[in-house]
Amino acid sequence: MSAFDIQAYLKEHKALIDRSLDRYLKKSKQQPRTIYKAIHYGLFSGGKRLRPILTLASGELFGGQQKVLMPFACALEMIHIYSIIHDDLPALDNDDLRRGEPASHKIFGEGIALLAGDALLTEAFHLMTRPQVARALEPSLILKLIHEISHGAGVGGLVGGQAVDLEAEGREADVATVEYIHVRKTGALILTSARVGAIIGGATPKEMRRISRYAEFLGLAFQIADDIMDIAEHAGGGEVREKKKATYPAVVGLAAAKYRVQELLHQCLKEIDLFGKDADPLRGIARYVVERAV
């Protein structure tokens, strides 16, 4: 397991996803130039592509073909990017920077940024229902996948988590509230990404339960790790958020947050232990998510 090169794996798969996103986006070049530029800026602003990589890794574990997995992987990335474009807007988190670069609304204005997010969410479903996808998968399976993704992106997942996060700003939050936010705002799309790959790959119900628990632990670990890294960045003179956010370190302290994220890593690895060496990419992803913070 230690011989698996996760950095090479992530780099290779990110490049594959970037090329696929670029090919799909070029089909929209005939659309109004400004909105095309805003969509391109959001999609290619240095993201890690963790969610689509997770879809590929999970799907390939169960024998899914990359060409069949890729449209859904790209659609999930589009949904993720829509969510962060909107999340940066003044009405939500009011962040001027994203990964050290100006947020979309600082470049294109709030109206175009809002529309770019709307477009990416809609284009995700357009991509998943293309004729090429319909020829590769049974209609009932495509419907199941769209239902799964809609839930993860909707009120029961991403949007619901964002709403509670917004309401929690400036208030004292407990661990239960923070985990509720993290499991939905960040974790829901990570869970969905892994489940979509496994569904396409033909995982059994027992295997689906294992992958789902792995991804649930991973989603929570991802956000706690991000919170820990934010503290380190701020300590080094990075930009400090203006609003008080509900974060794990703020509620339980930095040491307890680091302990919790390592505990979540252990739980991730335990869930996929029975898959043997074939699950090395999933192990590598989990370790990468946690070890960057601790």
C-alpha positions in Angstrom: 0.0 0.0 0.0 2.8 2.4 0.8 4.2 1.9 -2.7 1.1 3.5 -4.3 1.9 7.0 -5.6 -1.2 9.0 -4.8 0.4 12.3 -6.1 0.9 10.7 -9.5 -2.6 9.2 -9.5 -4.2 12.6 -8.6 -2.1 14.5 -11.2 -2.9 12.0 -14.0 -6.7 11.9 -13.2 -6.9 15.6 -12.8 -5.4 16.0 -16.3 -8.0 13.6 -17.7 -10.9 15.4 -16.1 -9.5 18.8 -17.2 -9.4 17.7 -20.8 -12.9 16.3 -20.6 -14.3 19.5 -19.0 -12.5 21.5 -21.7 -13.9 19.4 -24.5 -17.4 19.7 -23.1 -17.1 23.5 -22.5 -16.0 24.1 -26.1 -19.4 23.0 -27.2 -20.8 26.1 -25.5 -18.5 28.6 -27.1 -21.3 29.9 -29.3 -23.1 31.1 -26.2 -22.6 34.8 -25.0 -18.9 35.4 -24.6 -19.0 36.9 -21.1 -20.9 34.0 -19.6 -18.6 31.5 -21.4 -15.6 33.3 -20.0 -17.1 33.3 -16.5 -17.9 29.6 -16.6 -14.4 28.8 -17.9 -12.8 31.0 -15.2 -14.8 29.1 -12.5 -14.1 25.7 -13.8 -10.3 26.2 -14.4 -9.4 28.2 -11.3 -7.0 25.6 -9.8 -9.3 23.1 -8.2 -8.1 19.7 -7.0 -10.9 17.8 -8.8 -11.3 15.6 -5.7 -15.0 14.8 -6.3 -14.7 13.6 -10.0 -11.5 11.7 -9.1 -13.4 10.0 -6.3 -16.1 9.0 -8.9 -13.5 7.5 -11.2 -11.7 5.7 -8.3 -14.9 4.3 -6.9 -16.3 3.3 -10.2 -13.0 1.7 -11.4 -12.8 -0.3 -8.2 -16.0 -2.2 -9.2 -15.0 -2.5 -12.9 -16.7 0.7 -14.3 -15.3 2.0 -17.6 -13.7 5.4 -17.4 -15.5 6.6 -20.6 -18.8 5.8 -18.9 -17.9 7.3 -15.6 -16.4 10.5 -17.0 -19.7 12.4 -17.9 -20.9 12.0 -14.4 -17.6 12.8 -12.8 -17.5 16.1 -14.9 -21.1 16.9 -14.0 -20.3 16.5 -10.3 -17.4 18.9 -10.7 -19.7 21.4 -12.4 -22.1 21.2 -9.5 -19.2 21.7 -7.1 -17.9 24.8 -9.0 -21.4 26.3 -9.2 -21.7 25.9 -5.4 -18.4 27.7 -4.7 -19.1 30.5 -7.2 -22.4 31.2 -5.4 -20.8 30.6 -1.9 -18.3 33.4 -2.6 -21.0 35.9 -3.4 -21.6 38.8 -1.0 -25.0 37.4 -0.1 -23.4 34.2 1.3 -19.8 34.0 2.4 -18.7 37.3 0.8 -15.2 36.1 -0.1 -13.1 38.2 -2.5 -10.6 35.4 -3.1 -10.8 31.8 -4.1 -7.5 29.8 -3.9 -5.6 33.0 -3.8 -7.2 34.5 -6.9 -10.1 36.9 -7.3 -13.5 35.2 -6.8 -15.7 35.1 -9.9 -17.9 38.0 -8.9 -14.8 40.2 -8.4 -13.9 39.7 -12.0 -17.3 39.5 -13.8 -19.7 41.2 -11.3 -22.3 39.6 -9.1 -24.9 39.2 -11.8 -22.7 37.3 -14.2 -21.2 35.2 -11.4 -24.7 34.2 -10.3 -25.6 33.3 -13.9 -22.3 31.3 -14.3 -23.2 29.2 -11.3 -26.8 28.7 -12.6 -25.4 27.7 -15.9 -22.9 25.2 -14.5 -25.7 23.5 -12.4 -27.9 23.3 -15.4 -25.2 22.1 -17.8 -24.3 19.3 -15.4 -27.7 17.8 -16.0 -27.5 18.5 -19.7 -24.2 16.6 -19.8 -25.6 13.6 -17.9 -28.5 13.3 -20.3 -26.6 13.5 -23.6 -27.4 10.9 -26.2 -23.9 9.4 -25.8 -24.6 8.7 -22.2 -28.0 7.2 -23.0 -26.4 4.8 -25.4 -23.9 3.7 -22.8 -26.3 3.1 -19.8 -29.8 1.9 -19.3 -32.3 4.7 -18.9 -33.4 3.4 -15.5 -29.8 3.6 -14.3 -29.4 7.1 -15.6 -32.6 8.1 -13.8 -31.2 6.5 -10.6 -28.0 8.4 -10.9 -29.7 11.8 -11.6 -31.9 11.1 -8.5 -28.8 10.4 -6.4 -27.0 13.6 -7.6 -30.1 15.8 -7.2 -30.4 14.7 -3.6 -26.8 15.3 -2.8 -26.9 18.8 -4.4 -30.3 19.8 -3.0 -32.0 20.7 0.3 -31.1 17.3 1.8 -27.5 17.9 1.0 -25.4 20.8 -0.2 -28.0 23.5 -0.3 -29.4 22.5 3.1 -25.9 22.6 4.6 -25.2 26.0 3.1 -28.5 27.3 4.6 -27.6 26.2 8.1 -24.1 27.5 7.7 -25.4 30.9 6.8 -27.8 30.9 9.8 -25.0 29.9 12.1 -22.7 32.8 11.3 -21.8 34.9 14.3 -23.6 32.5 16.7 -22.2 30.0 19.2 -22.3 26.6 17.6 -22.0 23.1 19.1 -20.3 20.1 17.7 -23.6 18.6 16.5 -24.4 21.8 14.5 -20.9 22.0 13.0 -21.1 18.3 11.9 -24.6 18.8 10.5 -23.2 21.6 8.3 -20.1 19.8 7.3 -21.8 16.5 6.4 -24.2 18.4 4.1 -22.4 21.5 2.7 -19.1 19.6 2.0 -19.8 16.0 2.7 -22.9 15.4 0.7 -21.3 15.9 -2.7 -18.3 13.9 -1.7 -20.6 11.0 -0.6 -22.6 11.4 -3.8 -19.4 11.3 -6.0 -18.3 8.0 -4.5 -21.7 6.5 -4.6 -22.3 7.5 -8.3 -19.0 5.7 -9.3 -19.9 2.6 -7.3 -23.4 2.5 -8.8 -22.1 2.7 -12.4 -19.5 0.1 -11.5 -22.2 -2.3 -10.3 -21.3 -2.5 -6.6 -23.4 -4.9 -4.5 -25.6 -3.5 -1.7 -23.0 -4.6 0.8 -20.3 -2.9 -1.2 -22.4 0.2 -1.5 -22.7 0.4 2.3 -19.0 0.2 2.7 -18.3 2.8 0.1 -21.0 5.1 1.5 -19.5 4.9 5.0 -16.0 5.5 3.7 -17.2 8.6 1.8 -19.2 9.9 4.8 -16.1 9.8 7.0 -14.1 11.3 4.1 -16.4 14.2 3.6 -16.3 15.2 7.3 -12.5 14.7 7.4 -12.1 16.9 4.3 -13.9 19.9 5.9 -12.2 19.5 9.3 -8.9 19.3 7.5 -9.7 22.5 5.6 -10.6 24.3 8.9 -7.3 23.2 10.4 -5.4 24.4 7.3 -7.2 27.8 7.5 -5.9 28.3 11.0 -2.4 27.6 9.9 -2.8 30.0 6.9 -4.1 32.8 9.1 -1.3 32.2 11.6 1.1 32.7 8.7 -0.4 36.0 7.8 -3.1 34.8 5.3 -6.4 36.5 4.8 -8.7 36.2 7.8 -12.4 35.7 7.2 -14.6 38.7 8.3 -17.4 36.5 9.6 -17.3 34.1 12.4 -17.9 30.7 10.8 -19.0 27.5 12.5 -15.9 25.3 12.3 -14.6 22.2 14.2 -11.5 23.8 15.6 -13.5 26.8 16.8 -15.8 24.6 18.8 -13.5 21.9 20.2 -10.0 23.4 19.8 -7.2 22.7 17.3 -5.8 19.6 19.1 -9.2 17.9 19.4 -9.9 18.7 15.7 -6.6 17.1 14.7 -7.4 14.0 16.7 -10.9 13.8 15.2 -9.6 14.1 11.6 -7.1 11.3 12.3 -9.8 9.2 13.8 -11.9 9.7 10.7 -9.0 8.6 8.5 -8.8 5.4 10.5 -12.5 4.8 10.0 -12.2 5.5 6.2 -9.5 2.9 5.8 -11.3 0.3 7.9 -14.4 0.5 5.7 -12.5 -0.3 2.5 -10.0 -2.8 4.0 -11.8 -5.8 2.5 -11.3 -4.5 -1.1 -7.6 -5.2 -0.9 -5.1 -3.6 -3.2 -7.7 -2.5 -5.7 -8.8 0.2 -3.2 -5.4 1.8 -3.0 -6.6 4.9 -4.9 -9.4 5.4 -2.3 -6.9 4.8 0.5 -4.5 7.3 -1.1 -7.3 9.9 -1.4 -8.2 9.6 2.3 -4.6 9.9 3.4 -4.0 12.9 1.1 -7.1 14.7 2.5 -6.1 14.2 6.1 -2.2 14.3 6.0 -2.2 17.7 4.3 -3.6 19.1 7.5 -1.9 17.1 10.3 
